[in-house]
């Protein structure tokens, strides 16, 4: 069994980017009345305490959501994300909502959430958290297998979040194959793939493989708070297939702002790349 636990990293700079993109994509989807299906291939526990030993040990949230919490005049897309975090934790930043909770807050009674999770302990947390929410189904096991089996959703509209821990290096190849298989089943869905920037050469190969996949309409949004040569995860990115048409313009405003404020001593940078057009 893999050992990754997101509680150590909840609310960090990578979560800010991932959940900014997630919130904006879902907000655009629910503007239309037809039902939406949200599919999460690696759901985790749904939400995390920032006061517990894991979060306090790393303190990563302090340089992520912590740097935004008391900011005035956030860019509009970032304010939308901030508001969703505040709905969950209130005025005090002692907890942080994961992707399942953010999605549940944004989706409506007519929508569905399919939450895949491999770890049995996290499965139980998810089931308890959403026990009274009839929109939610927790799928136990490998998120790639369960996620693909759930496609296409009956709603024919939706967002798929692929957020593996990348503990196994083959995940970088597996996600590309998975995206191609999933897109063949559900070509009109929005897909949001998160990746960590730990090894730039590996990210370059991932980017080229996705670009060569034959899938149309793909954007890449990347935020780095440390040089590529720094130890650990210096940044992260989101690859979005079928992005809402406003999303790129929003990222062009928001990513420079985040790169300046989340990076120590102004060392941040960002990338916005169109991997595939129409």
Number of C-alpha atoms within 10 A of each C-alpha: 5 9 8 13 14 17 21 21 21 27 30 21 28 29 21 23 26 24 23 20 24 22 22 20 22 20 16 14 21 16 8 9 9 12 18 25 23 24 28 27 25 23 28 27 26 23 22 21 19 22 13 13 12 17 23 16 11 14 19 19 24 19 17 23 22 17 16 18 16 9 9 8 8 16 14 12 17 25 16 15 19 19 11 20 24 16 12 16 14 12 10 8 19 13 21 23 24 21 24 24 20 22 24 19 15 15 20 14 11 12 20 23 22 22 28 25 25 20 20 11 11 17 22 15 15 24 18 12 14 18 13 9 14 11 17 19 17 18 20 16 17 14 22 21 12 20 24 18 12 14 18 20 18 11 13 15 19 25 24 22 24 24 21 21 17 13 11 10 10 9 14 19 14 12 20 19 15 17 21 16 14 21 19 13 16 18 18 15 23 23 26 27 20 22 23 22 21 18 15 12 11 14 17 10 13 17 18 12 15 20 18 12 14 10 19 14 15 21 21 21 22 24 28 25 26 22 15 16 11 11 10 12 18 21 23 23 23 26 25 25 25 20 22 15 10 11 16 17 10 16 22 14 14 18 23 15 17 26 21 16 18 26 21 12 10 12 14 22 20 21 15 18 14 15 19 17 10 7
